[in-house]
Amino acid sequence: MRNNASLVYNSCLVIGDFLALVAAFIVAYLLRVKYQVGIDPRDIGPSNGRAFLGVFIGLAPFWILIFSLLGLYNSSIYEKRFKEFGRLFIGSFIGLLFVIFWNFVASEPIFPARLVPIYGFAFAFVFLIVFRNVARLVRVWLFRYGIGLTRVLIVGNTTMSREMVEWLTTRGSGYRVVGVIGNQRALGTHTDVPLYSSFKQFLASDDREVHGILQTELYADEARNAEILTYAQENHLSFRFVPGNNELFVGNIEVELFRSSIPVITIHQTALFGWGRVLKRITDLLVGGLVCICASPLLLVLAISIKLSDPHAPVLYTPKRLGRYGKQVAILKFRSMKQAYTDMSPEEGFIKMGRPDLIKEYRQNGDQLENDPRVSRIGKFMRRTSLDELPQLWNVVRGDISLVGPRPLDPFEMEQYAKKNHILAVKTGLTGLAQVSGRRNISFEERRKLDLFYVQNWSLWLDLTIILKTIRVVLGGRGTN
């Protein structure tokens, strides 16, 4: 059964984008021609507002076509804001070039003033972002009232089934789980979701309206698998298979024909190889070096402040962390811990200060305390603002770490993770996906999953997204520590 909600939303996006583009160039025309903002009236050529609007309305569909080719109307882009904004910028720029080219070949000029297309480009980008954000908010609001939800059936007795139920039953997710085919393990604590012992039992139920099937387990009996897939195909339902070993299949995947006839799936350990590594290193040198130079005055002020607060203690703390391929590197950090506890494990530090009761709280809270008594006063400020991490810019320039990568961990922490060698396939980073995804609020296991996702799905665009999110997190006062 087809779900028309996505089609309606796509249609609204097309109409909204069209109106945003037209509105942008109308505003640009009015500012430059009618109100003559920032222009000498002598530079304005002959103009006809209706003719200008008519020509642009005729050209706008080609602009929408460019957006479509960039994937701006695919459902996979809806929740990826930074990627969507980047494509909107690229699409707006390509559309502007198309309009300028049309103006060049047209028998009569379209634009009465040279800066009208520049104004139009700027307004178009802003209007498109505003419209898309409003559309997203309206869509989520409708989801909360059960409008436009995708009804999905989950099949499989796996941990992934339970995780999918947890994710998809979140309010505002856009999905409604109509049932789970499996046992109580797959259902978890969501007793409000119907549980079926078999696919035939689901087909015999009263509520069979479903838009898609998520299967998390391949049955040993191929007939059972074929029954589910055939039903999805015959009823035009979306069918997705979620592998139980999800950490293996989120990497860089290639599908190719082996010996020209057998389809095989090749999974690379990381997407960061070849020219990708060269490009990432150049980016680290240019961006890291520039930021290091610009931050030099701040680094000096912080160093003096730390020294004045404790004249007999060193300014820098250089813990050993695991880098690429497990090589140990000395990470530079401003010392935020009181000197008496700097070179001790948390357990040793709390015992020394006579507070062994804090050990359990520290570990249960994700290796952190809201008011850790071992941290100095200026150290608390630096940790809250992530300024204690700034000296690592020199590590970036030296090539010890990268601007973006998995969190640098000490050998003891990394030994707790079975797939540590996968994460250590790339350099660790000053910031990373785990830090900007709520590091203080997620478990050790979840952080490592995010690190692994980054390693297997690296792209320059992902690095840029993480850097922008890091700035937002730090400026928001949440820090990335």
C-alpha positions as CSV (number, residue, x, y, z in Angstrom):
1,M,0.0,0.0,0.0
2,R,1.5,3.3,-1.1
3,N,2.0,6.1,1.4
4,N,1.0,9.4,-0.3
5,A,2.4,11.5,2.6
6,S,5.9,11.7,1.0
7,L,4.4,12.6,-2.4
8,V,2.3,15.4,-0.8
9,Y,5.4,16.7,1.1
10,N,7.5,16.6,-2.0
11,S,4.8,18.5,-3.9
12,C,4.7,21.2,-1.2
13,L,8.5,21.5,-1.3
14,V,8.4,22.0,-5.1
15,I,5.7,24.6,-4.9
16,G,7.3,26.3,-1.9
17,D,10.8,26.4,-3.5
18,F,9.2,27.9,-6.7
19,L,7.4,30.6,-4.7
20,A,10.6,31.3,-2.7
21,L,12.7,31.8,-5.8
22,V,10.1,34.1,-7.4
23,A,9.7,36.1,-4.2
24,A,13.5,36.5,-3.9
25,F,13.8,38.0,-7.4
26,I,10.8,40.2,-6.9
27,V,12.4,41.6,-3.7
28,A,15.7,42.0,-5.5
29,Y,14.0,43.8,-8.3
30,L,12.1,46.2,-6.0
31,L,15.1,47.0,-3.9
32,R,17.4,47.8,-6.9
33,V,14.9,49.3,-9.3
34,K,11.9,50.8,-7.5
35,Y,13.6,51.8,-4.3
36,Q,17.1,52.1,-5.8
37,V,18.9,50.8,-2.7
38,G,22.7,51.3,-3.1
39,I,22.5,52.2,-6.7
40,D,23.0,55.3,-8.9
41,P,19.7,55.9,-10.8
42,R,21.7,56.5,-13.9
43,D,22.9,52.9,-13.8
44,I,19.3,51.6,-14.1
45,G,18.3,50.6,-17.6
46,P,14.9,50.4,-19.1
47,S,12.7,48.0,-17.1
48,N,9.3,46.4,-17.2
49,G,8.3,44.7,-14.0
50,R,5.7,42.5,-15.6
51,A,8.1,41.4,-18.3
52,F,10.8,40.7,-15.7
53,L,8.4,38.6,-13.6
54,G,7.1,36.7,-16.6
55,V,10.6,35.8,-17.8
56,F,11.7,34.7,-14.4
57,I,8.5,32.6,-13.8
58,G,9.4,30.9,-17.1
59,L,12.9,30.2,-16.0
60,A,12.2,29.1,-12.4
61,P,11.1,25.6,-13.4
62,F,14.6,24.9,-14.8
63,W,15.9,26.0,-11.4
64,I,13.6,23.5,-9.7
65,L,14.9,20.9,-12.1
66,I,18.4,21.6,-10.9
67,F,17.3,21.1,-7.3
68,S,15.8,17.8,-8.3
69,L,19.0,16.6,-9.9
70,L,20.8,17.5,-6.7
71,G,18.5,15.3,-4.7
72,L,16.7,18.0,-2.8
73,Y,13.4,16.2,-3.2
74,N,14.6,12.8,-2.0
75,S,13.4,11.7,1.4
76,S,17.0,10.8,2.4
77,I,17.9,14.6,2.5
78,Y,15.0,15.8,4.7
79,E,16.6,15.3,8.1
80,K,20.2,16.2,7.1
81,R,20.1,19.9,7.5
82,F,23.7,20.8,6.7
83,K,23.7,18.6,3.6
84,E,20.4,20.1,2.5
85,F,21.7,23.7,3.1
86,G,24.9,22.9,1.1
87,R,22.9,21.6,-1.8
88,L,20.5,24.5,-1.7
89,F,23.6,26.8,-1.9
90,I,25.0,24.9,-4.8
91,G,21.6,24.7,-6.6
92,S,21.0,28.4,-6.1
93,F,24.4,29.2,-7.5
94,I,24.0,27.0,-10.5
95,G,20.5,28.4,-11.1
96,L,21.9,31.9,-10.9
97,L,24.5,31.0,-13.6
98,F,21.7,29.6,-15.8
99,V,19.7,32.9,-15.4
100,I,22.8,35.0,-16.2
101,F,23.5,32.9,-19.3
102,W,19.9,33.3,-20.4
103,N,20.2,37.0,-19.9
104,F,23.4,37.0,-22.1
105,V,21.8,35.1,-25.0
106,A,18.4,36.9,-24.8
107,S,17.6,39.5,-27.4
108,E,16.8,42.0,-24.7
109,P,18.4,42.2,-21.2
110,I,16.3,40.6,-18.4
111,F,17.9,42.5,-15.6
112,P,17.5,46.3,-15.4
113,A,20.6,46.6,-13.0
114,R,23.7,44.4,-12.8
115,L,23.3,43.6,-9.1
116,V,19.7,42.4,-9.3
117,P,20.9,38.7,-9.9
118,I,23.3,38.9,-7.0
119,Y,20.6,40.3,-4.7
120,G,18.3,37.6,-6.1
121,F,20.8,34.8,-5.3
122,A,21.2,36.0,-1.7
123,F,17.5,36.4,-1.1
124,A,16.8,33.0,-2.8
125,F,19.2,31.2,-0.5
126,V,17.8,32.8,2.6
127,F,14.1,32.4,1.6
128,L,14.7,28.7,0.7
129,I,16.3,27.9,4.0
130,V,13.5,29.7,5.9
131,F,10.8,27.9,3.9
132,R,12.5,24.5,4.3
133,N,12.8,24.9,8.1
134,V,9.2,26.0,8.4
135,A,8.1,23.0,6.2
136,R,10.1,20.6,8.4
137,L,8.5,22.0,11.6
138,V,5.0,21.7,10.2
139,R,5.7,18.2,9.1
140,V,7.0,17.1,12.6
141,W,4.0,18.9,14.1
142,L,1.6,16.8,11.9
143,F,3.5,13.7,12.8
144,R,2.7,14.4,16.5
145,Y,-1.0,14.3,15.6
146,G,-0.7,11.1,13.6
147,I,-0.9,12.8,10.2
148,G,1.3,11.5,7.4
149,L,2.9,8.7,9.4
150,T,4.5,5.8,7.6
151,R,3.1,2.5,8.9
152,V,5.9,-0.1,9.2
153,L,6.0,-3.8,10.1
154,I,9.2,-5.1,11.8
155,V,10.2,-8.7,11.2
156,G,12.9,-10.5,13.3
157,N,14.0,-11.8,16.7
158,T,17.1,-9.6,17.1
159,T,18.4,-6.8,19.2
160,M,18.2,-4.6,16.1
161,S,14.4,-5.2,16.1
162,R,14.1,-3.8,19.6
163,E,16.3,-0.8,18.7
164,M,14.1,-0.1,15.7
165,V,11.0,-0.2,17.8
166,E,12.6,2.2,20.2
167,W,13.6,4.6,17.5
168,L,10.4,4.5,15.4
169,T,8.0,4.8,18.3
170,T,9.6,8.1,19.4
171,R,7.1,10.9,19.1
172,G,7.6,12.9,15.9
173,S,9.7,10.2,14.2
174,G,7.2,10.0,11.3
175,Y,6.6,6.3,11.7
176,R,4.1,4.1,13.4
177,V,5.0,0.5,14.2
178,V,1.9,-1.6,13.4
179,G,3.4,-4.8,14.6
180,V,6.5,-6.9,15.4
181,I,6.9,-10.5,14.1
182,G,9.0,-12.2,16.7
183,N,9.0,-12.7,20.4
184,Q,9.1,-10.5,23.5
185,R,12.9,-9.9,23.1
186,A,12.2,-8.1,19.8
187,L,9.4,-6.1,21.3
188,G,11.3,-4.9,24.4
189,T,9.2,-2.8,26.8
190,H,6.8,-1.5,24.2
191,T,3.8,-3.6,25.2
192,D,1.5,-1.3,23.2
193,V,2.9,-2.6,19.9
194,P,1.1,-5.7,18.6
195,L,3.3,-8.8,18.7
196,Y,2.8,-11.7,16.1
197,S,4.4,-15.1,16.2
198,S,4.5,-15.4,12.4
199,F,3.8,-13.5,9.2
200,K,0.7,-15.5,8.6
201,Q,-0.7,-14.5,11.9
202,F,-0.1,-10.8,11.0
203,L,-2.0,-11.3,7.7
204,A,-4.9,-12.8,9.6
205,S,-5.2,-9.8,11.9
206,D,-7.6,-6.9,11.5
207,D,-5.0,-4.2,11.1
208,R,-3.0,-5.1,8.0
209,E,-2.6,-1.6,6.6
210,V,1.2,-1.2,6.2
211,H,3.4,1.0,4.0
212,G,6.7,-0.8,4.5
213,I,8.5,-3.8,6.0
214,L,11.7,-3.8,8.0
215,Q,13.3,-7.2,8.3
216,T,16.2,-7.6,10.7
217,E,16.7,-11.4,10.5
218,L,17.1,-13.8,7.6
219,Y,15.3,-17.1,8.4
220,A,17.0,-20.4,7.9
221,D,13.9,-21.4,6.0
222,E,14.1,-19.6,2.7
223,A,10.4,-20.0,2.0
224,R,9.6,-17.7,5.0
225,N,12.0,-15.0,3.6
226,A,10.5,-15.4,0.1
227,E,6.9,-15.1,1.5
228,I,7.7,-11.7,3.1
229,L,9.5,-10.3,0.1
230,T,6.9,-11.5,-2.3
231,Y,4.1,-10.0,-0.3
232,A,6.0,-6.6,-0.2
233,Q,6.5,-6.7,-4.0
234,E,2.9,-7.8,-4.8
235,N,1.4,-5.1,-2.6
236,H,3.9,-2.4,-3.6
237,L,5.4,-1.9,-0.2
238,S,8.9,-0.7,0.6
239,F,11.1,-3.5,1.8
240,R,14.3,-2.9,3.8
241,F,16.7,-5.4,5.3
242,V,18.6,-4.3,8.4
243,P,21.6,-6.5,9.0
244,G,22.1,-7.6,12.5
245,N,25.8,-6.8,12.2
246,N,25.0,-3.2,11.4
247,E,28.6,-1.9,12.3
248,L,29.9,-4.0,9.4
249,F,27.5,-2.7,6.7
250,V,27.7,1.0,7.4
251,G,31.1,1.3,5.7
252,N,32.1,2.2,2.2
253,I,30.2,-0.4,0.2
254,E,30.7,-1.3,-3.5
255,V,28.6,-3.7,-5.5
256,E,30.4,-5.3,-8.4
257,L,30.2,-8.3,-10.6
258,F,32.8,-11.0,-9.8
259,R,34.0,-12.7,-13.0
260,S,31.4,-10.7,-14.9
261,S,28.4,-12.7,-13.6
262,I,28.3,-13.0,-9.8
263,P,27.2,-9.9,-7.8
264,V,29.4,-9.4,-4.8
265,I,29.5,-6.7,-2.0
266,T,32.9,-5.2,-1.1
267,I,33.1,-3.4,2.2
268,H,36.1,-1.1,2.8
269,Q,37.2,-0.7,6.4
270,T,37.3,3.1,5.9
271,A,36.3,5.5,3.2
272,L,39.4,7.6,4.0
273,F,42.1,6.3,1.6
274,G,44.0,7.5,-1.5
275,W,43.3,11.1,-2.4
276,G,41.0,11.4,0.5
277,R,43.9,11.2,3.0
278,V,45.9,13.7,1.0
279,L,42.9,16.1,0.9
280,K,42.2,15.7,4.6
281,R,45.9,16.4,5.5
282,I,45.9,19.5,3.4
283,T,42.7,20.7,5.1
284,D,44.3,20.0,8.5
285,L,47.4,22.0,7.6
286,L,45.5,25.0,6.2
287,V,42.6,25.2,8.6
288,G,44.5,24.0,11.7
289,G,47.4,26.3,11.0
290,L,45.2,29.3,10.4
291,V,43.2,28.8,13.5
292,C,46.3,28.1,15.5
293,I,47.8,31.5,14.5
294,C,44.5,33.4,15.1
295,A,44.1,31.7,18.5
296,S,47.7,32.5,19.7
297,P,46.7,35.5,21.8
298,L,44.0,33.5,23.6
299,L,46.5,30.6,24.1
300,L,48.9,33.0,25.7
301,V,46.3,34.5,28.0
302,L,45.1,31.1,29.1
303,A,48.7,29.9,29.7
304,I,49.4,32.9,31.9
305,S,46.2,32.4,33.9
306,I,46.9,28.8,34.6
307,K,50.5,29.6,35.7
308,L,49.3,32.4,38.0
309,S,46.7,30.1,39.6
310,D,49.3,27.5,40.4
311,P,52.9,28.8,39.8
312,H,54.6,25.4,40.7
313,A,52.5,23.3,38.3
314,P,53.1,22.9,34.5
315,V,50.7,24.7,32.2
316,L,50.3,21.8,29.8
317,Y,49.1,18.2,30.4
318,T,50.4,15.7,27.8
319,P,48.6,12.4,28.2
320,K,49.4,9.5,25.9
321,R,46.6,8.6,23.6
322,L,46.2,6.0,20.8
323,G,46.4,7.4,17.3
324,R,46.2,5.8,13.8
325,Y,47.1,2.1,13.8
326,G,47.4,2.1,17.6
327,K,50.5,4.4,17.6
328,Q,50.7,6.3,20.9
329,V,50.9,10.1,20.6
330,A,51.3,12.8,23.3
331,I,48.2,15.0,23.2
332,L,48.6,18.6,24.3
333,K,46.0,20.0,26.7
334,F,45.9,22.9,29.1
335,R,46.0,21.4,32.6
336,S,42.5,21.6,34.1
337,M,43.1,19.2,36.9
338,K,44.7,20.2,40.2
339,Q,48.4,19.3,40.3
340,A,47.9,16.8,43.2
341,Y,45.7,14.6,41.0
342,T,47.1,15.1,37.5
343,D,49.0,11.9,37.0
344,M,46.5,9.6,38.8
345,S,43.7,7.5,37.7
346,P,40.2,8.7,38.8
347,E,40.1,5.9,41.4
348,E,43.5,6.9,42.8
349,G,42.6,10.6,42.9
350,F,39.3,10.1,44.7
351,I,40.9,7.8,47.3
352,K,43.7,10.3,47.8
353,M,41.3,13.1,48.6
354,G,39.3,10.9,50.9
355,R,36.2,10.6,48.6
356,P,36.1,7.0,47.4
357,D,32.3,7.3,47.3
358,L,32.7,9.4,44.1
359,I,34.3,6.5,42.2
360,K,31.0,4.7,41.5
361,E,29.2,7.9,40.6
362,Y,32.0,9.0,38.3
363,R,31.9,5.7,36.3
364,Q,28.1,5.4,36.2
365,N,27.9,9.0,34.9
366,G,30.0,8.3,31.8
367,D,33.4,9.0,33.4
368,Q,32.5,12.5,34.5
369,L,31.1,14.5,37.4
370,E,29.2,17.7,37.3
371,N,31.4,19.2,40.0
372,D,34.5,17.2,40.0
373,P,36.6,18.2,43.1
374,R,39.8,17.3,41.3
375,V,39.3,20.0,38.7
376,S,40.7,23.5,39.4
377,R,38.5,26.6,39.2
378,I,40.0,27.8,35.9
379,G,39.9,24.2,34.7
380,K,36.2,24.1,35.2
381,F,35.8,27.1,33.0
382,M,38.1,25.7,30.3
383,R,36.3,22.4,30.3
384,R,32.9,24.0,30.1
385,T,34.1,26.1,27.0
386,S,36.4,23.4,25.6
387,L,39.3,25.9,25.7
388,D,41.5,23.2,27.4
389,E,41.6,21.5,24.0
390,L,43.1,24.4,22.0
391,P,46.7,23.3,22.3
392,Q,45.8,20.3,20.3
393,L,45.8,22.6,17.2
394,W,49.6,22.1,17.3
395,N,49.0,18.3,17.3
396,V,46.9,18.8,14.2
397,V,49.6,20.9,12.4
398,R,52.2,18.3,13.4
399,G,50.1,15.5,12.0
400,D,49.6,13.6,15.3
401,I,45.9,14.0,15.0
402,S,43.3,15.5,12.6
403,L,40.9,18.3,13.1
404,V,38.0,15.8,12.8
405,G,38.2,12.1,13.8
406,P,37.4,9.6,16.5
407,R,37.9,10.7,20.1
408,P,41.5,10.2,21.3
409,L,41.4,7.5,23.9
410,D,43.9,6.1,26.3
411,P,44.9,2.4,25.8
412,F,42.9,1.3,28.9
413,E,39.6,2.8,27.6
414,M,40.2,1.5,24.0
415,E,40.9,-2.0,25.2
416,Q,37.3,-2.1,26.5
417,Y,36.0,-2.0,22.9
418,A,36.2,-5.1,20.8
419,K,36.3,-3.3,17.5
420,K,39.1,-0.9,18.5
421,N,41.1,-1.8,15.4
422,H,38.4,-0.6,13.1
423,I,38.3,2.9,14.8
424,L,42.1,3.1,14.8
425,A,42.1,2.8,10.9
426,V,42.2,6.7,10.8
427,K,43.8,9.4,12.9
428,T,42.0,10.5,16.0
429,G,40.6,14.1,16.0
430,L,40.3,17.3,17.9
431,T,36.6,17.0,17.5
432,G,34.3,14.3,16.2
433,L,30.9,12.9,15.6
434,A,30.6,11.6,19.2
435,Q,31.5,15.0,20.7
436,V,28.8,16.9,18.7
437,S,26.1,14.3,19.2
438,G,25.8,14.7,22.9
439,R,28.9,13.1,24.3
440,R,28.0,13.9,27.8
441,N,24.6,12.2,27.5
442,I,25.4,9.0,25.6
443,S,27.1,5.8,26.8
444,F,30.6,4.6,26.0
445,E,29.3,2.0,23.6
446,E,27.2,4.6,21.7
447,R,30.2,6.9,21.4
448,R,32.3,4.2,19.9
449,K,29.5,3.4,17.4
450,L,29.5,7.0,16.3
451,D,33.3,6.9,16.0
452,L,33.0,3.7,13.9
453,F,30.3,5.3,11.7
454,Y,32.6,8.2,11.0
455,V,35.5,5.9,10.1
456,Q,33.4,3.9,7.6
457,N,31.5,6.9,6.1
458,W,34.1,9.6,6.0
459,S,33.7,12.5,3.5
460,L,35.0,16.0,3.4
461,W,31.4,17.2,3.7
462,L,31.0,15.2,6.9
463,D,34.1,16.8,8.3
464,L,32.8,20.3,7.5
465,T,29.4,19.4,9.1
466,I,31.1,18.3,12.3
467,I,33.3,21.4,12.4
468,L,30.2,23.7,12.1
469,K,28.3,21.7,14.7
470,T,31.3,21.9,17.0
471,I,31.2,25.7,16.7
472,R,27.5,25.7,17.5
473,V,27.9,23.4,20.5
474,V,30.8,25.3,22.0
475,L,29.1,28.7,21.5
476,G,26.0,27.2,23.0
477,G,27.9,26.6,26.2
478,R,27.6,22.8,26.1
479,G,31.2,22.1,25.2
480,T,32.5,19.0,23.6
481,N,34.4,17.4,26.4
